[in-house]
Amino acid sequence: MTLAEATDLIRPLTDWTLRQALADLASWNKRKIEVRVGINISARVIQDVDFPRRLEQLIRETSTRPRQIELEITESAMLVDPERARRIVKSLHSLGVLMAIDDYGTGFSSLGYLRDLRLHALKLDKSFVVDLEARAQNRVIVESTVQMAHALGLRVVAEGVETEWAKRYLESVGYDYGQGFWFARAMSAADCCAWVHRFNTTFPDRVAV
């Protein structure tokens, strides 16, 4: 994405990704598999005033529900032109889509963004998760982050969950969701559909999102 973001390729690449993701989402909905799709949005796109209009058009074309779409932005993406980014985020909220801060803790963190933006979730960067069992300092960061996020009404996702120990620990301190190789590796849309079906069948009291 870094290379594409330095050129004009980032806009068509983002549009193609969104179109494909929403088409897959619509297909899954027809199969009664209802999940939420997270889509990474680059710093350049979050500064594009035409982006909300294009996304709205894609939502209409694919007949998807906005609340099933979660756009993930990084902290650093807000720094290019904070006021412009805030206006665009506000326009995206008006569409009904969800917003999340991705890779939290690795950029120029601003608690003001967590306070002022209407976010749905915060995703803690995997660098604080992969060696949880060995590093007590990381456990302090993990626990304080979930407490702060929940106090602000945010869902919290732990990235980089790779072991049973980490999964159980994160559950015990209150994390809402986990993401990482312990659950599954990257897969095709067809394989993902089958995986979600198996997960929901095996764990009917939980939800794969």
N, C-alpha and C positions, 0 to 999 in steps of 0.2 A: 504494500500500500504506500510505503514511503516514496518509492520511485514513481508510482502513478500520480501521487499527490503533487509532485514537482512539475507535472505536465498537465495538459488539458485532458488527459485520458481519465482522470479521476471521475469526472462527471458521467461519461457514458458507462464506465465500469460500475459506478454506484447504481445507476439506473438499471443496468442489466441485472445486477445482483438483487436489487429490490424486486424487479419484475419476476425473476425466477423464484425467489423466496416466497412471494405472495401467491404465485401460481401453485407452488407445492403446498402451501397452507390451504388454499382453496380446495385442492385435490384431497387433502387429508380430512378437511371438514366434511366432504361428501362421504367419506368412509367412516364418519362418526368418531374420528380421532381428532380431538380438539386440544391443541397445544398453543403455546405462545412462542413466537419466533423472535430471537434476538439478532439484530443486524448492526454491525459496526459502521459508524458514520465518521468520516475523516474530518480533520480540522477545516480543510478547505470547503467541504460540503456544508458544514454547519455555519459557514459564512455566506452561503449562496442564498440570496433572497428569493430565488425562484424555486428552491428545493421543496418547500411545503406544497406549492401548487402541483409540482410534478408527482409528489407522493400521493396527494389527494386524487389525482387522475388515475394512478395505478390502483389505488384502493377501490375506486369505482369500477375500473375495468375488470378486476379480478373478483369483485363482490366479496371481499374479505372484511372481517370486522376489525376496526382500528385497535380495539383493546387486546387483540391477539398479536399486535406488533410492538416490539420493544426496541427502540433505537438506542444504541450504546455509544456514548461519547466519552472521550478522555478529559481529564482535568485540563491538560495543556491546550486542548482544542478551544477552550473558552478564552484563552489569553490573547489570541490574535487581535480581536476586536470585541471585547466583552459585551458592550452594549448592543452591538449588532447581533452577536450570538444570542443574547437574551431575547431579543425581539423575534428571532427566527425560532427559538425554542418555544416561545409563547404561541407562535403561529402553529407549530407542530402540535402543541397541546390542544389547540382549538379543533384539531382533526380528531382528537380522541385517542391518539397513540400514546404509549407509555415511554418514559425516558429513564435511562440508567447511566450512572457514572461508571465507566469501565476502568480497570487497572488502578483502582483507588490506592493512593499512598505512594505512587511512584512519580507523580508530576509535582507541579507547584500547587500543593493543596491549598484550597481556600474554603474555609468553613462557610463563608458567605454564599458560595454556590449551593451548598447543601441546605442553607437556610432559605435562600431566595428563589431558587428554581423549583418548579413543581415536579420533583423527581419521584419515580416509583421505587427505584432500587439503587443500591450501591454494591459494586462488585469489588471485593478486596483482592488486590493483586496476588498472584500465585507466589511471589517471592517471600511473602509472609506465611505461606501455608505449607510449602513443600518440605520444610524441615522443622515442623512444629514440635515433634517429639523430642528433638535434640536441643532446641533453642528456647529457653524460658522467655527471652526478650520478645520473641515473636508471639508467644502465647499472651503476653501482656497487651501487645498491639491488637491481636485478634479479639480479645475479650473487650477491650475498651472501645474498639470500633463498633462491635455489634451493639453495645450498650448505648452509644451515642446515636447510631443510626435508628435503632428502635425508638429512642426518645423523640426523634424527629419524624417518626411515622414511616420510616423507610423499610422495605424488605432488604435483606442482606444475603449476598451470594459469596461463597468462598471459592475462588479459582484455584486450580492446581491440586485438587484432592486426588491423591494417588495411593493412599493406603487405608486399610480398615481402621487403623488407630486414629488417623486424622479425621476420617468420616465420623467416627463415634465421638471424638472430642468436640468437633464443631457442632454436632447435634446437641451435646451436653451444655454448651455455652450459649445456645440459642440461635444458631445460624438457620435461616429459612431454607436455603438451597445450597447445593454443592455442585461444582463443575470440575471435571477432570477425568484422568484415565481410569480411576477406580470404577467409575460408572460406565464409561464407554470412550472409545477413540473416535476420531473423525470417520464419517461414513457417508455413503451416498444417500440421496433422498429416499430411495426405495428401501434401503436397509434401515434407515432411521424410522420409517413408518412401521416396519416389522418390529424393531426394537421397542418402540413406544407401546405397541400392542402387547408384547411380551411383558414389559414392565408393569403396565396397568393390570394385566391378568394376574401377575405374581404378587403385586402389592396393591390390591384394590383400595386400601386406605390412604394411599399416597397418590401424588399427581406428578407425571413427567411433564416438565414445561421447557 
